[in-house]
């Protein structure tokens, strides 16, 4: 199938726009490759330090200039379910590396915080910035220059994007991502949402809410809804960072352990010591980035990736814009409905055909680039296969060629929607994005009076007092990266959901985030310029009419210019102390805007 003309046009535009930055990136990569291997340049004392604590067999092998050394960078901690399974990965990797004549070393750990734990709490103000901290920590882990390739162990929200940015900065090293997989299915997501709505209305208590939440998040592995964590895993498949089909295999299973061991073998095989050298800087290019965007749109993934993809691409010298995302979304049919876009979770999606089927359909329709380099080798079609164990040995077979449940995943010919999951909105308020894949069409457009808030607690209190039982556009401002680190505002979703269920037309407009769990809320998020940087959000007053129109991409404040010029903008709230927020003042001061990835690294 020939490439879809829109995908071809956007890709060509990105290539042209990125010509200079990509050329500089590749030049740096080639210079680093020419200086490999790093450990050959280390002095004897340097090298002795690097292997002083290694087992004897590894010390002996380290002296062999043809023996690859694999660095392991991990987000392991045992508090968060998604990362707890990573505890035993390094031991599996080291044994598998020895079996193929290589060595592996735990190069360093990176922080991994959970938006689910910090939701609505002060710590959420550090969440987005943790991505750039993770990227920098990855750089520190690899800076010893003693590795021939690297394995990256991480799963969730900011962790994978941070690891990707760090990996791309070490462009001369092959990079393979090793996931943990999702937890088994628990309480159905629809029932969890129902209990949350009842709690928001005061109809059930905290004990009932905790029981429902604990039945949903109940074991090791990634949360099973299609939020940012699982969108990350989809992205790693579409961009070729994973072994094919490894995203949604459960942790602590024989198949998962076999995939971990194979990741180590593959990391040893793709170094410059063999015949299949795949440095990550060559692997990830403009076409890889476009494939990731197409996957995001086709599966209705997390809005957070509208930030992360821009930043990740920048790390590879690729300049990606919101306009690119919007144009690709309009050309990409929606092929999956996974909660909050539907009732199924990622385990159901995987069983119904999963990533292999989605990638097969995208390639067949000319919506994705086949001619890309992946960690598995040339060609995205490798990812239409799925891993299996046959007599205890890992192998790959063709994945599903048709959906096993069309309520969850469909072919392009029978898509849920002719367009993808995200829409860019723009107007005098600024520009932002809306996740439309979970929002009913009748909620795509609203014009209503504004109710302006600067604190989540104030909104929730107004909701409980009944002051929002009307058609309303909720404006939550001073939630952008420069104001307070751009926290997720998912705590607002249950209350807005209740207002929608009561028959009111409601939307949210904010310079903050809502994530992949935003559900049925029509939310114009990531609004740029943010209120703290002089954006029009700072001038909005209660009662102003606002239009949020996803159908036409409009985001407008219906107040005349003369009236606006006479207004004084609201004061930027002072930064709050405590919970480590003081440590991140320099990041708030130096962060770039949301439409450029909200990063301090590429501001």
RAVEN-V708696 format. One record per backbone hydrogen bond with DSSP energy under -0.5 kcal/mol. CO is the residue of the C=O (numbers start at 1). NH is the residue of the N-H. E is the energy in kcal/mol with one decimal. If there is no record, write none. Layout:
{{CO | NH | E} {CO | NH | E}}
This chain:
{{4 | 8 | -2.7} {5 | 9 | -2.5} {6 | 10 | -2.8} {7 | 11 | -2.3} {8 | 12 | -2.3} {9 | 13 | -2.2} {10 | 14 | -2.4} {11 | 15 | -2.5} {12 | 16 | -2.3} {13 | 17 | -2.6} {14 | 18 | -2.0} {16 | 19 | -1.2} {18 | 22 | -3.3} {19 | 23 | -1.9} {20 | 24 | -2.2} {21 | 25 | -2.0} {22 | 26 | -2.7} {23 | 27 | -2.1} {24 | 28 | -2.0} {25 | 29 | -2.0} {26 | 30 | -2.7} {27 | 31 | -2.0} {28 | 32 | -2.0} {29 | 33 | -2.7} {30 | 34 | -2.2} {31 | 35 | -0.8} {32 | 35 | -0.6} {33 | 36 | -1.7} {37 | 40 | -0.9} {37 | 41 | -0.5} {38 | 41 | -1.5} {39 | 42 | -0.7} {43 | 47 | -2.8} {44 | 48 | -2.5} {45 | 49 | -2.0} {46 | 50 | -1.8} {47 | 51 | -1.3} {48 | 52 | -0.5} {49 | 52 | -0.8} {51 | 54 | -1.2} {55 | 58 | -0.5} {55 | 59 | -2.1} {56 | 60 | -2.3} {57 | 61 | -2.1} {58 | 62 | -2.2} {59 | 63 | -0.7} {60 | 63 | -1.0} {61 | 64 | -1.9} {63 | 65 | -0.7} {64 | 67 | -1.8} {66 | 68 | -0.7} {68 | 103 | -2.6} {69 | 148 | -3.4} {69 | 149 | -1.0} {70 | 105 | -2.8} {71 | 73 | -0.5} {71 | 151 | -2.9} {72 | 107 | -1.7} {72 | 108 | -1.6} {73 | 153 | -3.1} {74 | 110 | -2.3} {80 | 83 | -1.0} {80 | 84 | -1.8} {81 | 85 | -0.7} {81 | 221 | -2.8} {83 | 86 | -1.3} {84 | 87 | -1.7} {85 | 88 | -0.8} {86 | 89 | -1.1} {86 | 90 | -0.6} {88 | 92 | -1.7} {89 | 93 | -2.8} {90 | 94 | -2.6} {91 | 95 | -1.9} {92 | 96 | -2.2} {93 | 97 | -2.5} {94 | 98 | -2.1} {95 | 99 | -1.6} {96 | 100 | -0.7} {97 | 100 | -1.2} {97 | 102 | -2.8} {98 | 101 | -1.7} {103 | 70 | -2.9} {105 | 72 | -2.4} {105 | 107 | -1.1} {108 | 74 | -1.9} {113 | 115 | -0.5} {114 | 118 | -2.0} {115 | 119 | -1.0} {118 | 121 | -2.9} {118 | 124 | -0.6} {121 | 124 | -1.7} {122 | 125 | -2.0} {123 | 126 | -2.1} {124 | 127 | -1.1} {124 | 128 | -0.5} {126 | 130 | -1.4} {127 | 130 | -0.7} {127 | 131 | -0.6} {128 | 131 | -1.4} {128 | 132 | -0.6} {129 | 133 | -1.8} {130 | 134 | -2.7} {131 | 135 | -2.0} {132 | 136 | -2.2} {133 | 137 | -2.8} {134 | 138 | -2.5} {135 | 139 | -1.8} {136 | 140 | -2.0} {137 | 141 | -2.3} {138 | 142 | -1.9} {139 | 143 | -0.9} {140 | 143 | -0.5} {142 | 145 | -1.8} {148 | 174 | -0.7} {149 | 71 | -2.7} {150 | 176 | -1.9} {151 | 73 | -2.6} {151 | 153 | -0.5} {152 | 154 | -0.7} {152 | 178 | -2.9} {153 | 75 | -2.2} {156 | 160 | -1.9} {157 | 161 | -0.6} {158 | 162 | -2.2} {159 | 163 | -2.7} {160 | 164 | -2.8} {161 | 165 | -2.5} {162 | 166 | -2.3} {163 | 167 | -3.0} {164 | 168 | -3.0} {165 | 169 | -1.5} {166 | 170 | -1.2} {169 | 171 | -1.1} {170 | 173 | -1.9} {171 | 281 | -2.5} {173 | 280 | -1.7} {174 | 150 | -2.2} {176 | 152 | -2.4} {177 | 179 | -0.6} {178 | 154 | -0.6} {181 | 222 | -2.0} {182 | 251 | -0.5} {188 | 191 | -0.6} {188 | 192 | -2.0} {189 | 193 | -2.6} {190 | 194 | -1.8} {191 | 195 | -2.3} {192 | 196 | -2.2} {193 | 197 | -2.1} {194 | 198 | -2.2} {195 | 199 | -2.4} {196 | 200 | -2.3} {197 | 201 | -1.5} {198 | 203 | -2.8} {198 | 204 | -0.7} {199 | 202 | -1.4} {205 | 209 | -1.9} {206 | 210 | -2.9} {207 | 211 | -2.1} {208 | 212 | -1.9} {209 | 213 | -2.7} {210 | 214 | -2.6} {211 | 215 | -1.5} {212 | 216 | -1.1} {213 | 217 | -2.8} {215 | 187 | -2.0} {216 | 218 | -0.8} {222 | 183 | -2.4} {224 | 346 | -2.6} {225 | 227 | -1.7} {227 | 231 | -2.0} {228 | 232 | -2.6} {229 | 233 | -1.4} {230 | 234 | -2.1} {231 | 235 | -2.5} {232 | 236 | -2.3} {233 | 237 | -1.2} {234 | 238 | -2.3} {235 | 239 | -2.3} {236 | 241 | -2.2} {236 | 242 | -1.5} {237 | 240 | -1.0} {240 | 375 | -2.6} {241 | 177 | -2.1} {243 | 246 | -1.6} {246 | 249 | -0.8} {253 | 257 | -2.4} {254 | 258 | -2.1} {255 | 259 | -2.0} {256 | 260 | -2.0} {257 | 261 | -2.2} {258 | 262 | -2.3} {259 | 263 | -2.0} {260 | 264 | -1.5} {261 | 265 | -1.8} {262 | 266 | -2.9} {263 | 267 | -2.4} {264 | 268 | -1.7} {265 | 269 | -1.7} {266 | 270 | -1.6} {268 | 271 | -0.8} {269 | 276 | -0.6} {270 | 278 | -2.1} {271 | 274 | -1.5} {279 | 282 | -1.1} {279 | 283 | -1.9} {280 | 284 | -2.6} {283 | 285 | -0.7} {283 | 373 | -0.5} {285 | 289 | -2.2} {286 | 290 | -2.3} {287 | 291 | -2.3} {288 | 292 | -1.9} {289 | 293 | -2.1} {290 | 294 | -2.8} {291 | 295 | -2.3} {292 | 296 | -2.1} {293 | 297 | -2.2} {294 | 298 | -2.8} {295 | 299 | -1.6} {296 | 300 | -0.6} {296 | 301 | -2.5} {297 | 300 | -0.6} {297 | 421 | -0.8} {298 | 335 | -3.0} {298 | 336 | -1.0} {302 | 305 | -1.2} {303 | 306 | -1.9} {304 | 307 | -1.4} {304 | 308 | -2.3} {305 | 309 | -2.5} {307 | 311 | -1.7} {308 | 312 | -3.4} {309 | 313 | -2.7} {310 | 314 | -1.8} {311 | 315 | -1.5} {312 | 316 | -0.7} {313 | 316 | -1.5} {313 | 318 | -2.6} {314 | 317 | -1.9} {317 | 319 | -0.5} {318 | 320 | -0.8} {321 | 325 | -1.7} {322 | 326 | -2.7} {323 | 327 | -2.5} {324 | 328 | -2.4} {325 | 329 | -2.4} {326 | 330 | -2.0} {327 | 331 | -0.9} {328 | 331 | -0.6} {328 | 332 | -0.8} {329 | 332 | -0.8} {329 | 420 | -3.2} {331 | 333 | -0.6} {333 | 335 | -0.7} {334 | 416 | -2.3} {334 | 417 | -0.8} {335 | 410 | -2.5} {338 | 341 | -2.7} {339 | 226 | -4.0} {344 | 339 | -3.5} {345 | 349 | -2.1} {346 | 350 | -2.7} {347 | 351 | -2.2} {348 | 352 | -1.9} {349 | 354 | -2.1} {350 | 353 | -1.0} {352 | 404 | -2.4} {352 | 405 | -0.5} {353 | 357 | -1.5} {354 | 358 | -2.1} {355 | 359 | -2.9} {356 | 360 | -2.0} {357 | 361 | -2.5} {358 | 362 | -2.5} {359 | 363 | -2.5} {360 | 364 | -2.4} {361 | 365 | -1.9} {362 | 367 | -2.9} {362 | 368 | -0.9} {363 | 366 | -1.3} {366 | 4 | -3.9} {368 | 370 | -0.6} {370 | 372 | -2.3} {370 | 380 | -1.6} {372 | 379 | -3.4} {374 | 377 | -1.1} {377 | 374 | -1.7} {379 | 382 | -1.2} {380 | 383 | -2.6} {381 | 384 | -1.8} {382 | 385 | -1.0} {384 | 399 | -2.6} {386 | 397 | -2.2} {388 | 390 | -0.5} {388 | 395 | -2.5} {389 | 391 | -0.5} {390 | 393 | -1.7} {393 | 390 | -2.9} {395 | 388 | -2.8} {397 | 386 | -2.8} {405 | 408 | -2.0} {405 | 409 | -2.1} {408 | 337 | -2.7} {411 | 414 | -1.5} {412 | 415 | -1.2} {417 | 334 | -2.2} {419 | 334 | -0.6} {421 | 436 | -1.9} {421 | 437 | -1.4} {423 | 434 | -2.3} {425 | 432 | -2.2} {426 | 555 | -1.5} {427 | 430 | -1.0} {430 | 427 | -1.4} {431 | 528 | -2.4} {432 | 425 | -2.6} {433 | 525 | -2.7} {434 | 423 | -2.1} {434 | 436 | -0.9} {436 | 439 | -0.9} {440 | 443 | -2.4} {441 | 444 | -1.7} {444 | 550 | -3.2} {446 | 548 | -2.9} {448 | 546 | -2.2} {449 | 473 | -2.4} {450 | 543 | -2.8} {451 | 475 | -2.6} {453 | 477 | -2.3} {455 | 459 | -1.4} {456 | 460 | -2.3} {457 | 461 | -2.2} {458 | 462 | -2.2} {459 | 463 | -2.4} {460 | 464 | -2.3} {461 | 465 | -1.6} {462 | 467 | -2.0} {462 | 468 | -0.5} {463 | 466 | -1.4} {466 | 469 | -1.1} {468 | 470 | -2.4} {472 | 474 | -0.6} {472 | 507 | -1.5} {473 | 451 | -2.1} {473 | 475 | -0.5} {474 | 476 | -0.6} {474 | 509 | -3.0} {475 | 453 | -3.1} {475 | 477 | -0.7} {476 | 511 | -0.9} {480 | 484 | -2.2} {480 | 485 | -0.7} {480 | 486 | -1.5} {481 | 485 | -1.0} {487 | 513 | -1.9} {489 | 492 | -2.1} {490 | 493 | -1.4} {490 | 494 | -0.5} {492 | 496 | -2.2} {493 | 497 | -2.8} {494 | 498 | -1.9} {495 | 499 | -2.0} {496 | 500 | -2.2} {497 | 501 | -2.3} {498 | 502 | -1.5} {499 | 504 | -1.9} {500 | 503 | -1.7} {504 | 506 | -0.7} {505 | 472 | -2.1} {507 | 474 | -3.0} {508 | 524 | -3.2} {509 | 476 | -2.2} {510 | 527 | -2.1} {512 | 526 | -2.4} {513 | 489 | -2.1} {515 | 518 | -1.0} {518 | 521 | -1.4} {521 | 523 | -1.1} {522 | 508 | -2.2} {522 | 524 | -0.5} {523 | 525 | -0.9} {524 | 510 | -2.6} {525 | 433 | -2.0} {528 | 431 | -2.4} {530 | 533 | -1.5} {530 | 535 | -2.3} {531 | 534 | -1.5} {535 | 538 | -1.9} {536 | 539 | -2.1} {536 | 540 | -0.7} {537 | 540 | -0.8} {538 | 570 | -2.7} {541 | 544 | -2.1} {544 | 450 | -2.1} {545 | 558 | -2.9} {546 | 448 | -1.9} {546 | 548 | -0.5} {547 | 549 | -0.5} {547 | 556 | -2.2} {548 | 446 | -2.2} {548 | 550 | -0.5} {549 | 553 | -1.0} {549 | 554 | -2.1} {553 | 426 | -2.3} {554 | 549 | -2.7} {555 | 429 | -1.2} {556 | 547 | -2.7} {556 | 558 | -0.6} {557 | 559 | -1.7} {560 | 564 | -2.0} {561 | 565 | -2.6} {562 | 566 | -1.2} {564 | 567 | -1.2} {578 | 581 | -1.8} {580 | 583 | -1.2} {581 | 584 | -1.2} {582 | 585 | -1.2} {584 | 588 | -2.0} {585 | 589 | -2.1} {586 | 590 | -1.4} {587 | 591 | -1.5} {593 | 596 | -1.7} {593 | 598 | -2.4} {594 | 597 | -2.0} {599 | 592 | -2.1}}
